[in-house]
């Protein structure tokens, strides 16, 4: 006789309502993101404790590799020449990654999927705001909290909004593909379309680069057989080409970046966005060559950077090299990079092996890995907190696709 699912406990209901609110906090200020991510992880830890499944945390794929990386980063504090507060800030930020497997191990897949649905709804609202502003229908107040985190965001927060809109668009399409009721498919598709519209109307390039790559990953993983995979990839290429032709903003932003690289000069006076990134990679490579095995220690990059660049230039204000993998290598050397890449690779492979249920996790890990090439997505909590929350929920959904795991 088939066992009927038990009714949710009070703690499970609390987690559900907290997760739904946390999904909307992905677009909020840093304080709300902290509460959302840490709160969700602690509620999941409580569920593991109640169920007597504390060992499930260590059974998650790659978690021991992540633990080894975090231990190495902590030990590297001993040989870091950075100020203690900078060292502590780096170690603390990276340690937040250890909370994500708690969400994967304990969050009920149904709750996780609902939370992802609410994030898609939040992305659609943000996309609608961009659309309304482009049509002169919205008078924004730069002092309003919602505008400061979305429409009027500056610096990396602006990049975060771009990336989250791209994630919201592909998750909307993924959710639409999982619905059996027509009206839910239509609503999810419309939400994805609105998030994509907001992505095109904003002026950062990160989400524009990540969106087609996530769709490629989905097309390769979701279809069986060479013919279907090829058809899926062609559909992604066609959609990307249509978006390129339809949006002047997209074409102009990438043309601007190419022009910056063509006129790049290797000196500290470079002021363009892509030009500065090239200069940072040049000088960061020098740091790596000085201590290639174990690095300069946690939090060391900014100290080394300030000693190498001309003060009072646009380059001098940077606190990261805008490349997470280079940042890891400077701090923890080749050994630290190897540990981290092993963990990241296991996350991607584990999502791919989870079947259709792992598609969202695969797309998110692909987005994170790609974004880490030109942003500090783990060091900067504006990236890390919402991305780890989302990929934790996606991992919980993927858990239901693994044989022998608890599907609840």
BABA-162344 format. One record per residue (C-alpha): residue number from 1; x, y, z. Coordinates in pm, 1 decimal, decimal comma, padded with zeros to 6 digits. Layout:
N
ATOM  num      east     north        up
ATOM  NUM         X         Y         Z
...
//
This chain:
408
ATOM  num      east     north        up
ATOM    1   00000,0   00000,0   00000,0
ATOM    2   00131,5   00344,2  -00092,9
ATOM    3   00210,1   00566,0   00205,1
ATOM    4   00033,3   00899,1   00196,5
ATOM    5   00254,2   01207,0   00247,7
ATOM    6   00238,7   01336,3   00602,8
ATOM    7   00097,1   01679,1   00678,2
ATOM    8   00357,8   01956,5   00701,2
ATOM    9   00478,4   02032,7   01050,7
ATOM   10   00468,4   02383,5   01198,3
ATOM   11   00840,6   02426,4   01125,6
ATOM   12   00790,9   02315,9   00763,8
ATOM   13   00506,9   02565,8   00721,7
ATOM   14   00725,7   02838,6   00872,2
ATOM   15   01004,4   02754,0   00627,1
ATOM   16   00758,8   02768,2   00338,2
ATOM   17   00630,4   03116,0   00420,5
ATOM   18   00977,9   03242,4   00500,8
ATOM   19   01112,0   03106,5   00169,1
ATOM   20   00836,8   03275,1  -00030,7
ATOM   21   00918,1   03610,8   00129,8
ATOM   22   01290,9   03548,6   00091,5
ATOM   23   01246,3   03506,4  -00283,9
ATOM   24   01130,8   03867,0  -00311,7
ATOM   25   01421,4   03982,5  -00094,3
ATOM   26   01667,6   03880,3  -00367,4
ATOM   27   01607,2   04224,5  -00521,6
ATOM   28   01618,8   04408,4  -00187,9
ATOM   29   01901,6   04577,3   00000,0
ATOM   30   02189,6   04378,6   00150,8
ATOM   31   02034,9   04360,8   00498,5
ATOM   32   01721,5   04191,7   00366,6
ATOM   33   01932,5   03953,0   00157,9
ATOM   34   02127,7   03850,9   00466,5
ATOM   35   01809,4   03782,3   00660,9
ATOM   36   01664,0   03584,0   00369,8
ATOM   37   01968,4   03361,6   00310,2
ATOM   38   02085,6   03304,4   00666,8
ATOM   39   01729,1   03270,8   00796,9
ATOM   40   01637,8   03012,3   00535,0
ATOM   41   01955,5   02813,8   00606,8
ATOM   42   01891,9   02814,3   00983,3
ATOM   43   01532,9   02698,6   00937,2
ATOM   44   01662,0   02415,6   00716,8
ATOM   45   01919,8   02326,5   00981,5
ATOM   46   01636,6   02303,8   01233,7
ATOM   47   01446,6   02065,7   01003,8
ATOM   48   01751,3   01841,4   00968,5
ATOM   49   01789,3   01835,4   01345,7
ATOM   50   01421,8   01748,0   01400,4
ATOM   51   01433,0   01466,3   01146,8
ATOM   52   01758,6   01328,6   01282,4
ATOM   53   01921,4   01376,0   00942,6
ATOM   54   02219,9   01588,9   01037,7
ATOM   55   02448,3   01358,0   00838,3
ATOM   56   02259,4   01452,0   00520,7
ATOM   57   02457,0   01776,3   00507,2
ATOM   58   02784,9   01589,5   00462,4
ATOM   59   02627,4   01359,1   00205,8
ATOM   60   02562,6   01645,3  -00034,5
ATOM   61   02788,4   01630,4  -00344,4
ATOM   62   03111,9   01823,1  -00308,2
ATOM   63   03050,1   01953,8   00043,2
ATOM   64   03379,0   01812,5   00172,4
ATOM   65   03570,3   01986,5  -00105,1
ATOM   66   03400,6   02311,7  -00011,5
ATOM   67   03493,5   02252,7   00354,0
ATOM   68   03856,7   02190,5   00255,5
ATOM   69   03863,1   02515,6   00056,9
ATOM   70   03717,5   02712,1   00348,3
ATOM   71   03969,2   02560,3   00591,3
ATOM   72   04254,7   02654,2   00358,1
ATOM   73   04121,1   03008,7   00328,7
ATOM   74   04105,9   03032,1   00707,1
ATOM   75   04460,2   02898,2   00745,2
ATOM   76   04586,7   03145,8   00485,7
ATOM   77   04502,5   03423,5   00729,6
ATOM   78   04823,8   03329,6   00908,2
ATOM   79   05044,3   03449,1   00620,6
ATOM   80   04828,9   03732,0   00491,6
ATOM   81   04970,8   04085,2   00514,4
ATOM   82   04626,3   04245,6   00483,8
ATOM   83   04469,6   04433,7   00778,4
ATOM   84   04288,5   04203,2   01019,5
ATOM   85   03945,2   04351,0   00943,8
ATOM   86   03991,4   04286,4   00572,3
ATOM   87   04104,4   03929,7   00639,2
ATOM   88   03805,9   03869,1   00865,4
ATOM   89   03565,4   04011,9   00606,6
ATOM   90   03693,4   03775,6   00336,7
ATOM   91   03687,5   03467,2   00559,2
ATOM   92   03336,0   03552,5   00680,5
ATOM   93   03199,5   03608,6   00332,0
ATOM   94   03339,0   03283,2   00195,1
ATOM   95   03216,0   03091,9   00501,6
ATOM   96   02859,2   03186,4   00403,4
ATOM   97   02892,2   02936,3   00116,8
ATOM   98   02876,3   02656,7   00375,0
ATOM   99   02512,3   02743,2   00448,8
ATOM  100   02392,8   02666,6   00096,9
ATOM  101   02413,1   02283,0   00129,1
ATOM  102   02180,8   02308,5   00430,4
ATOM  103   01908,7   02442,8   00201,5
ATOM  104   01976,4   02171,0  -00055,1
ATOM  105   01966,1   01893,5   00205,3
ATOM  106   01658,9   02002,2   00403,0
ATOM  107   01426,4   02223,0   00201,1
ATOM  108   01127,4   02023,9   00066,7
ATOM  109   01148,7   02025,5  -00315,0
ATOM  110   00790,0   02150,7  -00347,7
ATOM  111   00865,7   02446,4  -00120,0
ATOM  112   01186,1   02515,9  -00313,0
ATOM  113   01001,6   02516,0  -00644,8
ATOM  114   00737,7   02752,7  -00507,2
ATOM  115   01011,2   02985,3  -00383,2
ATOM  116   01171,2   02986,6  -00728,1
ATOM  117   00829,9   03069,9  -00870,9
ATOM  118   00803,6   03371,1  -00641,3
ATOM  119   01149,8   03482,9  -00750,8
ATOM  120   01031,1   03466,5  -01111,9
ATOM  121   00731,2   03681,6  -01012,8
ATOM  122   00965,5   03931,1  -00844,7
ATOM  123   01179,9   03938,3  -01160,8
ATOM  124   00868,9   04007,3  -01369,9
ATOM  125   00778,6   04301,6  -01143,4
ATOM  126   01129,4   04445,9  -01174,0
ATOM  127   01117,5   04396,9  -01551,2
ATOM  128   00780,5   04574,7  -01559,1
ATOM  129   00932,1   04868,2  -01368,5
ATOM  130   01208,2   04901,0  -01627,7
ATOM  131   00948,7   04884,8  -01904,5
ATOM  132   00729,0   05149,1  -01741,4
ATOM  133   01025,0   05380,8  -01693,1
ATOM  134   01131,0   05341,2  -02056,1
ATOM  135   00783,4   05454,2  -02162,2
ATOM  136   00780,6   05753,0  -01926,4
ATOM  137   00512,3   05596,6  -01707,7
ATOM  138   00716,7   05581,3  -01389,4
ATOM  139   00856,2   05871,5  -01191,0
ATOM  140   01126,1   05707,7  -00979,6
ATOM  141   01236,1   05832,2  -00641,9
ATOM  142   01612,2   05766,5  -00611,3
ATOM  143   01576,1   05759,2  -00231,4
ATOM  144   01319,9   05477,0  -00232,5
ATOM  145   01467,6   05142,4  -00123,1
ATOM  146   01320,0   04943,7  -00412,6
ATOM  147   01459,4   05189,0  -00667,1
ATOM  148   01804,4   05189,6  -00502,6
ATOM  149   01824,0   04811,6  -00540,9
ATOM  150   01688,1   04800,2  -00897,7
ATOM  151   01621,3   05097,9  -01125,2
ATOM  152   01853,9   05346,8  -00954,8
ATOM  153   02118,0   05097,4  -00844,3
ATOM  154   02482,8   05188,9  -00890,5
ATOM  155   02806,7   04994,2  -00918,5
ATOM  156   02793,0   04619,7  -00865,5
ATOM  157   02431,6   04629,7  -00746,2
ATOM  158   02340,0   04733,9  -01100,0
ATOM  159   02523,8   04428,3  -01232,6
ATOM  160   02345,5   04209,0  -00977,2
ATOM  161   02008,4   04329,2  -01106,1
ATOM  162   02112,7   04244,1  -01461,6
ATOM  163   02220,7   03893,9  -01361,6
ATOM  164   01909,0   03827,3  -01153,1
ATOM  165   01681,2   03937,2  -01436,3
ATOM  166   01853,0   03687,8  -01668,0
ATOM  167   01810,9   03414,0  -01407,1
ATOM  168   01446,0   03510,0  -01357,2
ATOM  169   01381,5   03487,7  -01731,7
ATOM  170   01523,5   03136,3  -01773,8
ATOM  171   01366,1   03008,8  -01451,8
ATOM  172   01032,3   03137,5  -01577,4
ATOM  173   01069,2   02931,9  -01893,8
ATOM  174   01179,4   02630,2  -01689,6
ATOM  175   00878,3   02659,7  -01459,1
ATOM  176   00648,2   02694,8  -01760,5
ATOM  177   00785,6   02367,1  -01898,6
ATOM  178   00700,4   02190,2  -01570,3
ATOM  179   00338,4   02304,1  -01549,2
ATOM  180   00050,1   02079,9  -01650,8
ATOM  181  -00219,1   02349,5  -01638,3
ATOM  182  -00230,2   02584,5  -01936,5
ATOM  183  -00296,3   02900,5  -01736,3
ATOM  184   00011,3   02841,1  -01518,2
ATOM  185   00222,7   02783,8  -01827,7
ATOM  186   00100,6   03110,0  -01975,5
ATOM  187   00163,2   03304,6  -01654,1
ATOM  188   00514,2   03163,9  -01612,5
ATOM  189   00594,9   03238,7  -01977,1
ATOM  190   00466,8   03595,4  -01946,7
ATOM  191   00674,3   03645,4  -01631,5
ATOM  192   00982,4   03518,7  -01816,4
ATOM  193   00910,1   03755,4  -02105,1
ATOM  194   00872,9   04052,9  -01869,9
ATOM  195   01200,6   03970,9  -01692,4
ATOM  196   01373,9   03944,4  -02031,0
ATOM  197   01229,0   04282,7  -02132,3
ATOM  198   01374,0   04437,8  -01817,7
ATOM  199   01709,6   04275,1  -01893,1
ATOM  200   01719,7   04430,2  -02239,9
ATOM  201   01618,1   04773,7  -02111,7
ATOM  202   01882,4   04796,0  -01838,1
ATOM  203   02239,1   04891,5  -01931,7
ATOM  204   02463,5   04619,0  -01782,4
ATOM  205   02606,0   04342,1  -02000,9
ATOM  206   02643,1   04059,1  -01748,8
ATOM  207   02287,8   03928,1  -01774,5
ATOM  208   02292,8   03962,8  -02153,0
ATOM  209   02597,3   03733,9  -02172,8
ATOM  210   02469,8   03482,7  -01917,6
ATOM  211   02113,9   03441,4  -02051,7
ATOM  212   02192,6   03254,5  -02378,1
ATOM  213   02455,1   03039,4  -02205,2
ATOM  214   02200,3   02925,7  -01945,8
ATOM  215   01959,5   02840,4  -02225,7
ATOM  216   02234,5   02643,6  -02403,0
ATOM  217   02296,2   02442,9  -02084,5
ATOM  218   01924,9   02371,5  -02052,4
ATOM  219   01890,9   02269,0  -02417,5
ATOM  220   02183,9   02027,4  -02390,8
ATOM  221   02064,8   01868,3  -02067,7
ATOM  222   01689,9   01848,1  -02120,7
ATOM  223   01676,6   01683,0  -02461,8
ATOM  224   01764,5   01324,2  -02543,9
ATOM  225   01914,8   01232,1  -02875,6
ATOM  226   02139,2   01430,4  -03106,7
ATOM  227   01854,9   01556,2  -03324,4
ATOM  228   01657,5   01702,9  -03033,9
ATOM  229   01967,6   01856,3  -02877,6
ATOM  230   02056,3   02017,4  -03208,5
ATOM  231   01703,8   02152,3  -03250,2
ATOM  232   01714,0   02297,4  -02898,6
ATOM  233   02048,1   02465,9  -02960,7
ATOM  234   01928,2   02609,5  -03289,2
ATOM  235   01622,1   02748,3  -03114,4
ATOM  236   01845,6   02921,7  -02859,1
ATOM  237   02066,3   03065,7  -03134,9
ATOM  238   01760,2   03191,5  -03321,2
ATOM  239   01614,4   03351,9  -03009,2
ATOM  240   01947,6   03518,4  -02929,8
ATOM  241   01977,3   03649,1  -03287,0
ATOM  242   01625,7   03791,7  -03276,8
ATOM  243   01696,8   03959,7  -02944,3
ATOM  244   02019,9   04104,5  -03083,5
ATOM  245   01842,7   04250,8  -03384,0
ATOM  246   01547,9   04382,0  -03185,7
ATOM  247   01744,4   04568,9  -02919,1
ATOM  248   01960,2   04869,4  -02996,2
ATOM  249   02068,5   04874,5  -02629,9
ATOM  250   02220,1   04527,9  -02647,4
ATOM  251   02411,3   04597,7  -02969,0
ATOM  252   02539,1   04935,1  -02849,3
ATOM  253   02659,8   04801,7  -02515,3
ATOM  254   02863,0   04521,7  -02674,0
ATOM  255   02996,2   04750,9  -02947,1
ATOM  256   03109,6   04983,5  -02672,0
ATOM  257   03296,0   04700,6  -02498,6
ATOM  258   03470,9   04588,8  -02818,9
ATOM  259   03578,4   04947,3  -02887,2
ATOM  260   03721,5   04969,1  -02534,6
ATOM  261   03938,1   04663,2  -02597,2
ATOM  262   04057,7   04789,4  -02935,4
ATOM  263   04180,6   05114,9  -02782,5
ATOM  264   04321,7   04956,1  -02467,8
ATOM  265   04660,2   05076,7  -02343,6
ATOM  266   04845,3   04890,7  -02069,2
ATOM  267   04879,3   05165,7  -01806,5
ATOM  268   04707,4   05293,9  -01495,1
ATOM  269   04528,6   05573,2  -01680,3
ATOM  270   04282,2   05336,1  -01845,2
ATOM  271   03927,8   05445,0  -01756,2
ATOM  272   03700,8   05221,3  -01963,3
ATOM  273   03510,9   04929,3  -01809,3
ATOM  274   03657,5   04644,4  -02013,4
ATOM  275   03995,5   04816,5  -02033,0
ATOM  276   04018,7   04829,4  -01654,4
ATOM  277   03935,8   04461,0  -01632,1
ATOM  278   04223,0   04376,0  -01866,8
ATOM  279   04461,3   04588,6  -01660,8
ATOM  280   04344,6   04416,9  -01341,9
ATOM  281   04409,4   04074,8  -01494,6
ATOM  282   04759,0   04182,7  -01597,8
ATOM  283   04858,7   04298,0  -01249,5
ATOM  284   04676,5   04014,3  -01073,5
ATOM  285   04870,7   03763,0  -01283,4
ATOM  286   05189,8   03919,2  -01146,7
ATOM  287   05063,5   03861,5  -00792,1
ATOM  288   04991,0   03496,8  -00869,0
ATOM  289   05339,0   03439,5  -01011,8
ATOM  290   05494,9   03570,2  -00689,5
ATOM  291   05329,2   03302,8  -00468,5
ATOM  292   05170,3   03046,0  -00697,3
ATOM  293   05119,4   02750,4  -00460,3
ATOM  294   04950,5   02886,2  -00146,1
ATOM  295   04899,0   03250,0  -00238,8
ATOM  296   04937,7   03569,8  -00038,9
ATOM  297   04664,4   03491,3   00215,1
ATOM  298   04301,0   03584,6   00273,7
ATOM  299   04209,8   03945,4   00194,0
ATOM  300   04549,2   04017,8   00039,5
ATOM  301   04448,1   04130,1  -00309,2
ATOM  302   04349,8   04485,7  -00222,5
ATOM  303   04670,8   04547,9  -00026,4
ATOM  304   04881,7   04416,6  -00315,4
ATOM  305   04672,5   04610,8  -00564,6
ATOM  306   04714,4   04944,4  -00389,2
ATOM  307   05090,2   04893,5  -00388,6
ATOM  308   05093,2   04844,0  -00764,6
ATOM  309   04859,0   05108,8  -00907,9
ATOM  310   04887,3   05484,0  -00928,0
ATOM  311   04684,7   05656,9  -00654,3
ATOM  312   04401,3   05891,9  -00751,8
ATOM  313   04323,9   05699,1  -01071,2
ATOM  314   04003,8   05517,8  -01165,7
ATOM  315   04184,6   05186,9  -01114,3
ATOM  316   04284,5   05263,5  -00755,7
ATOM  317   03929,9   05237,9  -00615,7
ATOM  318   03880,8   04870,0  -00703,7
ATOM  319   03867,3   04613,8  -00421,6
ATOM  320   03859,5   04294,1  -00632,5
ATOM  321   04003,6   04195,9  -00973,7
ATOM  322   03649,8   04135,3  -01109,0
ATOM  323   03743,3   03770,8  -01160,7
ATOM  324   03665,6   03532,6  -00877,3
ATOM  325   03904,0   03260,5  -00991,5
ATOM  326   04198,5   03500,2  -01004,4
ATOM  327   04098,4   03634,7  -00663,6
ATOM  328   04100,0   03282,8  -00515,3
ATOM  329   04440,8   03210,8  -00669,0
ATOM  330   04597,1   03528,5  -00528,6
ATOM  331   04469,9   03446,9  -00179,5
ATOM  332   04499,0   03066,1  -00158,7
ATOM  333   04721,1   02982,7  -00455,8
ATOM  334   04683,8   02701,6  -00704,1
ATOM  335   04582,9   02462,7  -00424,9
ATOM  336   04289,9   02683,6  -00323,5
ATOM  337   04180,2   02724,6  -00683,6
ATOM  338   04195,7   02347,5  -00737,3
ATOM  339   03979,5   02280,4  -00431,3
ATOM  340   03725,0   02539,8  -00534,8
ATOM  341   03707,3   02430,4  -00898,6
ATOM  342   03660,8   02069,2  -00787,8
ATOM  343   03364,8   02171,1  -00571,5
ATOM  344   03216,8   02386,4  -00846,2
ATOM  345   03262,3   02109,7  -01101,7
ATOM  346   03088,5   01859,9  -00873,9
ATOM  347   02796,0   02099,0  -00835,7
ATOM  348   02757,9   02126,7  -01212,2
ATOM  349   02795,6   01751,9  -01275,4
ATOM  350   02558,6   01666,5  -00989,8
ATOM  351   02291,2   01897,4  -01131,9
ATOM  352   02335,9   01749,4  -01479,0
ATOM  353   02294,7   01395,6  -01344,0
ATOM  354   01972,1   01480,4  -01160,5
ATOM  355   01768,9   01466,0  -01480,7
ATOM  356   01491,7   01714,5  -01560,2
ATOM  357   01462,5   01806,9  -01191,0
ATOM  358   01822,2   01932,8  -01199,2
ATOM  359   01778,5   02168,7  -01494,4
ATOM  360   01732,3   02479,3  -01278,6
ATOM  361   02038,8   02397,2  -01069,1
ATOM  362   02243,4   02330,7  -01382,5
ATOM  363   02146,5   02666,3  -01534,2
ATOM  364   02219,4   02851,6  -01210,7
ATOM  365   02558,7   02690,5  -01157,9
ATOM  366   02642,2   02764,9  -01521,5
ATOM  367   02545,3   03128,7  -01468,0
ATOM  368   02750,6   03150,4  -01148,6
ATOM  369   03059,9   02993,7  -01306,6
ATOM  370   03040,6   03220,3  -01610,6
ATOM  371   02973,5   03534,4  -01408,0
ATOM  372   03272,8   03456,0  -01186,4
ATOM  373   03496,8   03520,4  -01488,0
ATOM  374   03414,3   03891,4  -01480,0
ATOM  375   03264,2   03954,2  -01134,8
ATOM  376   03343,6   03867,4  -00771,8
ATOM  377   03023,0   03667,8  -00733,4
ATOM  378   03135,5   03487,6  -00415,3
ATOM  379   03331,0   03765,8  -00245,7
ATOM  380   03065,0   04033,6  -00305,3
ATOM  381   02761,7   03952,6  -00089,0
ATOM  382   02537,0   04147,4  -00324,9
ATOM  383   02594,6   03861,9  -00569,7
ATOM  384   02658,4   03575,8  -00329,7
ATOM  385   02355,7   03599,5  -00100,9
ATOM  386   02077,6   03585,1  -00364,6
ATOM  387   02266,2   03343,8  -00590,5
ATOM  388   02340,8   03096,1  -00310,2
ATOM  389   01979,0   03117,3  -00194,7
ATOM  390   01846,9   03048,5  -00545,1
ATOM  391   02091,6   02769,4  -00621,6
ATOM  392   02011,9   02615,1  -00281,6
ATOM  393   01643,6   02596,0  -00373,9
ATOM  394   01729,6   02467,8  -00721,0
ATOM  395   01950,9   02203,5  -00559,8
ATOM  396   01661,3   02098,5  -00335,1
ATOM  397   01446,6   02047,4  -00645,9
ATOM  398   01731,3   01852,5  -00806,9
ATOM  399   01749,8   01633,3  -00495,2
ATOM  400   01411,0   01486,8  -00586,1
ATOM  401   01560,9   01366,3  -00913,4
ATOM  402   01839,3   01166,3  -00750,2
ATOM  403   01774,8   00796,4  -00691,8
ATOM  404   01759,6   00695,1  -00330,3
ATOM  405   01711,6   01046,3  -00189,9
ATOM  406   01420,8   01169,8   00015,9
ATOM  407   01180,2   01336,7  -00233,4
ATOM  408   00999,7   01543,4   00029,0
//
